[in-house]
Amino acid sequence: MSKLPVVSGQKVVKAFSKIGYEFDHQTGSHIILRHKNPPHRRLTIPKHKEVAKGTLRALIKEAGLTVDEFIKLL
């Protein structure tokens, strides 16, 4: 298993947009992405300078990716 990179919330948004997630809306400092194809899954990404490792791992798992696949998207 690869080591998780240290990334900002904005980089996470860009990576997930490459696999079909689009900006839905923003509430405070959290960006909500929605997948454009059914089922329209949602991801809530904190817009911080550094996303916590546990949060990042949960987002990657929720999107159905592995850590290696996510790193390739960056």
C-alpha positions in Angstrom: 0.0 0.0 0.0 1.3 3.4 -1.0 1.8 6.2 1.5 -0.8 8.9 1.4 0.4 12.2 0.0 -0.1 15.5 1.8 -2.5 17.5 -0.4 -4.7 20.6 -0.2 -8.5 20.4 -0.5 -8.2 22.2 -3.9 -5.9 19.5 -5.3 -8.3 16.8 -4.1 -11.1 18.5 -5.9 -9.1 18.6 -9.1 -8.1 14.9 -8.8 -11.8 13.8 -8.3 -12.9 16.0 -11.2 -10.8 13.9 -13.5 -13.0 10.8 -12.8 -16.3 12.5 -13.3 -17.1 14.4 -10.1 -18.4 18.0 -10.6 -18.7 20.9 -8.3 -22.3 20.9 -6.8 -22.1 23.6 -4.1 -20.0 24.9 -1.2 -21.1 25.2 2.4 -18.7 27.2 4.5 -15.2 25.7 4.0 -16.5 22.4 2.6 -16.9 21.7 -1.2 -19.5 19.3 -2.2 -18.8 17.3 -5.4 -21.4 15.1 -7.1 -20.7 12.4 -9.7 -22.3 13.2 -13.0 -23.4 9.6 -13.8 -25.9 7.6 -11.8 -25.7 6.8 -8.9 -25.0 10.5 -8.2 -22.6 10.0 -5.3 -21.5 13.0 -3.3 -18.2 13.7 -1.7 -17.6 16.5 0.9 -14.1 17.8 0.7 -12.8 20.3 3.3 -11.2 23.3 1.6 -8.1 23.3 3.9 -4.4 23.8 3.1 -3.9 20.2 4.2 -6.5 17.5 4.2 -6.2 15.1 7.2 -4.9 11.7 6.3 -8.0 9.9 7.8 -10.3 12.2 5.9 -8.4 11.7 2.6 -8.3 7.9 3.0 -12.1 7.9 3.6 -12.7 10.1 0.5 -10.6 7.8 -1.6 -12.5 4.7 -0.4 -15.9 6.4 -0.8 -14.9 7.3 -4.4 -14.1 3.6 -5.1 -10.4 4.2 -5.7 -7.2 2.8 -4.2 -4.4 5.1 -2.9 -2.3 4.3 -5.9 -5.1 5.2 -8.3 -5.6 8.5 -6.5 -1.9 9.3 -6.6 -2.0 8.9 -10.4 -4.8 11.4 -10.6 -2.8 14.1 -8.9 
